[in-house]
Amino acid sequence: MIRRFHPFPLLLVVVLALAASACSVAPKSGSSAAQLEPRRDVLSSVSLGPDLEERILALDPERISDTDVGTILGAAPAPQIIGLHGGIYPVYLAMSTFARFLRDMGYPYDRIRHPGDGRLSHSPYENSAQIAGLIAWYYERDGLRPMIIGHSQGGMQAIKVLHELNGEFSDSIPVWNPLTDAAEDRTTIIDPFTRRERPVIGISTSYVSTVGAGGAAFLLPNQWIMAGRLRTIPNTTQEFTGFFISVDLWAWNAPGAAESDGYRHNGTAKVRNVSLPESYNHVFVPVTRHLARDPKMRAWINNYAPSSRDMPPIPEGDSDNLLWAADVWFSIKKHWCLELQRLIRAKQAMGRARPAPDAEELRPASSVM
């Protein structure tokens, strides 16, 4: 069992230690950045085969089984997941166990790891515009909108990225190339669906989740700009889930915070507020790999649905952080499916819209003697 952790004896020391390092680091930019991977027509390059495409389109995003993940979704591309860990060393290790939980549940590991240096999560002290530019890079390359999972100060940073993409801090954001770890000399991408140039600002994620955001992180200079913004979710994500631990001294939450001080949209984003039991520990919520390795816990997680009123009892064993893991995994599966369905339908519509080749195009080339 993990012992309860009482943070206030260390709070003042932590805040003073982190304040000096809280300032954002400006992104590298300019012509020295290496070029992108060769650009491609994303829709034309989707080659899943008609059988797999139809199987993906037939899935119910709200009811994805373990078998569906292993035999259908797992045979197709997946959106990049950007993990944002908390700001206190070595809490990044907790998010690393969550990354391995996702891998063990069937999510492609290469879509969790950073493609440049292999990291499993990002620091909340990275420039939020850099992460916004990274989201644009992934979307342009894959045609699948990324997801963000944020823990503690990383949860606040995730919401800050949404406000970056909403254009609240700057008129433009450079594309960030993870392979060179540098900004590219452009602030636009070619949208894989419209094939038209568009700015990084306004690009949307598919799903964002936070747990333990707020509280002590407001004392850090890099998060002062989030005062008055934290609980408002802009249109730069399709769906957002905010998790509240019923008693969370780090996030300054008391029982009922999800109802009294919950997140809200300011437009079209679907927003959910979820309360977690008081027994959950702010620091260790992402520690979840043990759940994927226990067949009983794994089965419970795969059968979980937020709307279900008849879930079976939680199995005996180490169920620490089970509810959080199950809810997040449900949403990741859902948006993995939705993003693929969106991509496939766009590809099929593009094929129907192409004019038939004329007789000249169909005529074989003449032989050269």
C-alpha positions as CSV (number, residue, x, y, z in Angstrom):
1,M,0.0,0.0,0.0
2,I,1.1,3.6,-0.7
3,R,1.3,5.7,2.4
4,R,-0.6,8.9,2.6
5,F,1.5,11.9,1.8
6,H,1.0,15.2,3.7
7,P,2.4,18.1,1.7
8,F,2.1,21.2,3.8
9,P,5.3,20.7,5.8
10,L,7.2,20.9,2.5
11,L,5.0,23.4,0.7
12,L,7.0,26.6,1.5
13,V,10.3,25.0,0.7
14,V,9.0,23.6,-2.6
15,V,7.5,27.0,-3.7
16,L,10.8,28.8,-3.0
17,A,12.8,26.1,-4.7
18,L,10.7,26.2,-7.8
19,A,10.1,29.9,-8.2
20,A,13.6,30.5,-9.5
21,S,13.1,27.9,-12.3
22,A,9.5,28.8,-13.1
23,C,10.1,31.3,-15.9
24,S,9.3,30.0,-19.4
25,V,12.1,29.2,-21.8
26,A,11.8,30.9,-25.1
27,P,11.7,28.5,-28.1
28,K,14.6,28.2,-30.5
29,S,13.7,29.5,-33.8
30,G,15.0,30.7,-37.1
31,S,16.4,29.2,-40.3
32,S,18.8,27.0,-38.4
33,A,15.9,24.6,-37.5
34,A,16.0,21.5,-39.7
35,Q,13.2,21.0,-42.2
36,L,10.1,18.9,-41.4
37,E,9.9,15.3,-42.5
38,P,8.9,15.3,-46.2
39,R,5.3,16.6,-46.5
40,R,2.7,14.2,-47.7
41,D,-1.0,14.3,-48.5
42,V,-2.3,12.7,-45.3
43,L,-5.7,11.7,-46.6
44,S,-4.2,10.0,-49.7
45,S,-1.6,8.2,-47.6
46,V,-4.2,6.5,-45.4
47,S,-3.9,2.9,-46.4
48,L,-5.7,0.7,-43.9
49,G,-7.5,-1.4,-46.4
50,P,-11.2,-1.4,-47.0
51,D,-11.9,-4.2,-44.4
52,L,-10.1,-2.5,-41.6
53,E,-11.7,0.8,-42.5
54,E,-15.2,-0.6,-42.3
55,R,-14.4,-2.3,-39.0
56,I,-13.3,1.0,-37.5
57,L,-16.3,2.8,-38.9
58,A,-18.6,0.1,-37.4
59,L,-17.2,0.6,-33.8
60,D,-19.2,2.4,-31.2
61,P,-16.8,4.9,-29.6
62,E,-18.5,4.6,-26.3
63,R,-18.1,0.8,-26.2
64,I,-14.6,-0.2,-27.1
65,S,-13.6,-3.6,-25.8
66,D,-10.1,-5.0,-25.0
67,T,-10.5,-7.1,-28.2
68,D,-11.4,-4.0,-30.3
69,V,-8.2,-2.3,-29.1
70,G,-6.1,-5.3,-29.8
71,T,-7.5,-6.3,-33.2
72,I,-9.0,-3.1,-34.7
73,L,-7.7,0.1,-33.3
74,G,-4.3,-1.4,-32.6
75,A,-3.9,-2.1,-36.3
76,A,-4.4,1.6,-37.2
77,P,-2.5,4.8,-36.4
78,A,-3.2,6.5,-33.1
79,P,-3.2,10.2,-32.0
80,Q,-0.2,11.4,-30.1
81,I,-0.7,11.6,-26.4
82,I,1.1,14.5,-24.7
83,G,1.6,13.8,-21.0
84,L,2.4,16.8,-18.7
85,H,3.8,15.8,-15.3
86,G,3.8,17.8,-12.1
87,G,6.5,20.3,-11.2
88,I,8.1,18.7,-8.2
89,Y,11.1,16.3,-8.7
90,P,10.7,13.3,-9.1
91,V,6.9,13.3,-9.7
92,Y,7.5,12.7,-13.4
93,L,8.0,9.1,-12.5
94,A,4.3,8.9,-11.7
95,M,3.4,10.0,-15.2
96,S,5.9,7.4,-16.5
97,T,4.0,4.6,-14.9
98,F,0.8,5.9,-16.5
99,A,2.5,5.9,-19.9
100,R,3.4,2.2,-19.3
101,F,-0.2,1.6,-18.2
102,L,-1.4,2.9,-21.5
103,R,1.1,0.7,-23.4
104,D,0.1,-2.4,-21.4
105,M,-3.6,-1.6,-22.2
106,G,-2.8,-1.6,-25.9
107,Y,-2.0,2.0,-26.9
108,P,1.0,2.3,-29.3
109,Y,4.0,3.2,-27.2
110,D,5.5,5.3,-30.0
111,R,2.4,7.6,-29.8
112,I,3.1,8.2,-26.1
113,R,6.9,8.7,-26.3
114,H,8.3,12.0,-27.6
115,P,9.6,11.2,-31.2
116,G,12.7,13.2,-30.6
117,D,14.2,12.2,-27.3
118,G,11.8,9.5,-26.2
119,R,10.6,11.2,-23.0
120,L,7.3,10.0,-21.7
121,S,6.0,13.3,-20.5
122,H,6.7,17.0,-20.7
123,S,7.7,19.4,-17.9
124,P,5.1,22.1,-16.9
125,Y,8.1,24.6,-17.1
126,E,8.3,24.1,-20.9
127,N,6.9,27.1,-22.8
128,S,3.2,26.6,-23.4
129,A,3.5,28.1,-26.9
130,Q,6.1,25.4,-27.7
131,I,3.6,22.6,-26.7
132,A,0.9,24.4,-28.8
133,G,3.3,24.4,-31.8
134,L,4.1,20.7,-31.2
135,I,0.3,19.9,-31.3
136,A,0.2,21.7,-34.7
137,W,3.1,19.6,-36.0
138,Y,1.5,16.3,-34.9
139,Y,-1.9,17.3,-36.4
140,E,-0.3,18.3,-39.8
141,R,1.7,15.0,-40.0
142,D,-1.0,12.6,-38.8
143,G,-4.4,14.1,-39.4
144,L,-5.3,13.0,-35.9
145,R,-5.8,15.6,-33.2
146,P,-3.5,15.0,-30.2
147,M,-4.7,14.4,-26.6
148,I,-3.2,15.9,-23.5
149,I,-3.1,14.3,-20.0
150,G,-2.0,16.7,-17.2
151,H,-1.2,16.0,-13.6
152,S,-0.9,18.6,-10.9
153,Q,0.9,21.6,-12.2
154,G,1.0,19.8,-15.6
155,G,-2.8,19.9,-15.5
156,M,-2.7,23.7,-15.2
157,Q,-0.2,23.8,-18.0
158,A,-2.5,21.7,-20.2
159,I,-5.2,24.3,-19.8
160,K,-2.7,27.0,-20.5
161,V,-1.9,25.3,-23.8
162,L,-5.6,25.4,-24.7
163,H,-5.6,29.2,-24.1
164,E,-2.4,29.5,-26.2
165,L,-4.1,27.8,-29.1
166,N,-7.1,30.1,-28.5
167,G,-4.8,33.1,-29.3
168,E,-5.1,34.7,-25.9
169,F,-1.4,35.2,-25.3
170,S,0.0,35.9,-28.8
171,D,-1.0,36.7,-32.3
172,S,1.0,33.8,-33.7
173,I,2.7,30.6,-32.6
174,P,5.5,28.9,-34.4
175,V,5.3,25.3,-35.4
176,W,7.5,23.2,-33.1
177,N,9.4,20.3,-34.6
178,P,10.1,17.6,-32.0
179,L,12.7,15.9,-34.1
180,T,15.0,19.0,-34.0
181,D,13.5,20.3,-30.7
182,A,13.3,23.7,-32.3
183,A,10.7,26.2,-33.7
184,E,10.3,26.2,-37.5
185,D,10.3,29.4,-39.4
186,R,6.6,29.4,-39.9
187,T,3.4,29.9,-37.9
188,T,1.1,28.0,-40.2
189,I,0.5,24.5,-41.3
190,I,-1.2,22.8,-44.2
191,D,-4.5,21.4,-42.8
192,P,-4.6,17.7,-43.7
193,F,-8.4,17.9,-44.3
194,T,-8.8,21.1,-46.3
195,R,-5.2,21.1,-47.8
196,R,-5.2,24.8,-47.1
197,E,-2.8,26.9,-45.1
198,R,-4.0,27.8,-41.6
199,P,-2.4,29.3,-38.5
200,V,-1.4,27.3,-35.5
201,I,-3.7,29.4,-33.5
202,G,-7.2,27.8,-33.6
203,I,-6.0,24.2,-33.9
204,S,-7.9,21.9,-31.6
205,T,-7.0,18.9,-29.5
206,S,-9.5,16.0,-29.3
207,Y,-9.3,15.3,-25.6
208,V,-7.7,16.9,-22.5
209,S,-7.7,15.6,-19.0
210,T,-6.4,17.2,-15.8
211,V,-6.2,16.0,-12.2
212,G,-5.1,18.2,-9.2
213,A,-4.7,21.4,-11.2
214,G,-4.5,24.7,-9.4
215,G,-3.8,25.5,-5.8
216,A,-0.1,25.9,-5.0
217,A,0.9,26.1,-8.6
218,F,-0.7,29.6,-8.7
219,L,2.2,30.8,-6.6
220,L,4.7,30.1,-9.4
221,P,5.5,33.0,-11.8
222,N,5.0,30.8,-14.9
223,Q,1.4,30.2,-13.9
224,W,0.3,33.7,-12.8
225,I,-1.2,34.3,-16.2
226,M,-3.7,31.5,-15.4
227,A,-5.4,33.5,-12.7
228,G,-9.0,33.9,-13.8
229,R,-8.5,31.4,-16.7
230,L,-8.0,28.0,-15.1
231,R,-11.6,26.9,-14.8
232,T,-12.6,28.2,-18.3
233,I,-12.1,25.7,-21.2
234,P,-12.0,27.3,-24.7
235,N,-13.0,25.7,-28.0
236,T,-9.5,24.3,-28.6
237,T,-10.5,20.9,-27.4
238,Q,-13.4,18.7,-28.3
239,E,-13.7,17.2,-24.8
240,F,-12.3,18.0,-21.4
241,T,-12.4,16.1,-18.1
242,G,-11.3,17.8,-14.9
243,F,-10.7,15.5,-11.9
244,F,-10.9,16.7,-8.3
245,I,-9.7,14.8,-5.3
246,S,-12.3,15.4,-2.6
247,V,-9.6,16.6,-0.1
248,D,-6.5,17.8,-2.0
249,L,-4.2,20.1,0.0
250,W,-1.9,20.7,-3.0
251,A,-4.8,21.8,-5.3
252,W,-6.6,23.6,-2.4
253,N,-9.7,21.5,-3.0
254,A,-12.3,20.7,-0.3
255,P,-15.2,18.2,-0.7
256,G,-17.7,19.4,-3.3
257,A,-15.1,21.3,-5.3
258,A,-16.1,19.6,-8.6
259,E,-19.6,21.0,-8.1
260,S,-18.9,24.4,-6.6
261,D,-15.6,25.3,-8.4
262,G,-15.7,23.1,-11.5
263,Y,-14.6,23.7,-15.0
264,R,-16.9,25.2,-17.6
265,H,-16.7,25.8,-21.3
266,N,-16.9,29.2,-23.0
267,G,-18.2,27.9,-26.3
268,T,-18.4,24.4,-27.7
269,A,-16.1,22.1,-25.7
270,K,-17.8,19.3,-23.9
271,V,-16.7,19.6,-20.2
272,R,-17.0,17.1,-17.4
273,N,-16.1,17.5,-13.7
274,V,-15.4,14.3,-11.8
275,S,-14.9,13.8,-8.1
276,L,-12.3,11.2,-6.9
277,P,-12.4,9.7,-3.4
278,E,-10.7,11.4,-0.5
279,S,-8.4,8.4,-0.2
280,Y,-6.7,9.3,-3.5
281,N,-3.2,10.9,-3.1
282,H,-2.5,14.0,-5.1
283,V,1.1,13.0,-5.8
284,F,0.5,9.4,-6.8
285,V,-2.8,9.5,-8.8
286,P,-1.0,8.6,-12.1
287,V,0.7,5.5,-10.6
288,T,-1.4,3.0,-12.5
289,R,0.8,0.4,-14.3
290,H,-0.1,-2.3,-11.7
291,L,-3.8,-2.1,-12.8
292,A,-3.0,-3.2,-16.4
293,R,-1.1,-6.1,-15.1
294,D,-3.9,-7.5,-12.9
295,P,-6.4,-9.4,-15.1
296,K,-9.4,-8.6,-12.8
297,M,-8.6,-4.8,-12.7
298,R,-7.9,-4.7,-16.4
299,A,-11.3,-6.3,-17.1
300,W,-13.1,-3.9,-14.8
301,I,-11.3,-0.9,-16.5
302,N,-12.3,-2.2,-20.0
303,N,-15.9,-2.5,-19.0
304,Y,-16.0,0.9,-17.4
305,A,-18.2,3.7,-18.8
306,P,-18.8,7.1,-17.1
307,S,-22.6,6.8,-17.8
308,S,-22.9,3.2,-16.5
309,R,-25.0,2.8,-13.3
310,D,-24.5,-0.9,-13.0
311,M,-20.7,-1.4,-12.8
312,P,-19.7,-4.6,-10.9
313,P,-18.0,-4.2,-7.5
314,I,-14.3,-3.2,-7.6
315,P,-12.3,-6.5,-7.5
316,E,-10.2,-7.4,-4.5
317,G,-6.6,-6.4,-4.8
318,D,-4.5,-3.3,-5.3
319,S,-7.1,-0.9,-6.8
320,D,-5.2,2.4,-6.1
321,N,-6.2,5.0,-8.7
322,L,-8.6,2.7,-10.4
323,L,-11.4,5.1,-11.0
324,W,-9.1,7.8,-12.5
325,A,-7.3,5.3,-14.8
326,A,-10.6,3.7,-16.0
327,D,-12.2,7.1,-16.8
328,V,-9.1,8.4,-18.7
329,W,-8.7,5.1,-20.6
330,F,-12.4,5.2,-21.6
331,S,-11.9,8.7,-23.1
332,I,-8.6,7.8,-24.8
333,K,-10.2,4.8,-26.5
334,K,-13.2,6.8,-27.5
335,H,-11.2,9.6,-29.1
336,W,-8.8,7.2,-30.7
337,C,-11.8,5.7,-32.4
338,L,-13.4,9.1,-33.2
339,E,-10.3,10.5,-34.8
340,L,-9.8,7.5,-37.0
341,Q,-13.4,7.5,-38.1
342,R,-13.1,11.2,-38.9
343,L,-9.9,10.5,-41.0
344,I,-11.4,7.6,-42.8
345,R,-14.7,9.4,-43.7
346,A,-12.7,12.3,-45.0
347,K,-10.5,10.0,-47.1
348,Q,-13.6,8.2,-48.5
349,A,-15.3,11.6,-49.3
350,M,-12.2,12.7,-51.1
351,G,-12.2,9.6,-53.2
352,R,-15.9,10.1,-54.2
353,A,-15.2,13.7,-55.1
354,R,-12.3,12.9,-57.5
355,P,-13.4,13.1,-61.1
356,A,-13.1,10.0,-63.2
357,P,-10.0,9.9,-65.4
358,D,-10.7,10.8,-69.1
359,A,-9.9,8.4,-72.0
360,E,-6.5,10.0,-72.6
361,E,-5.4,9.4,-69.0
362,L,-6.5,5.7,-69.3
363,R,-4.7,5.0,-72.6
364,P,-1.4,3.1,-72.0
365,A,1.8,4.8,-72.8
366,S,3.2,3.9,-76.3
367,S,6.2,1.6,-76.3
368,V,9.5,3.1,-77.3
369,M,11.3,0.9,-79.9
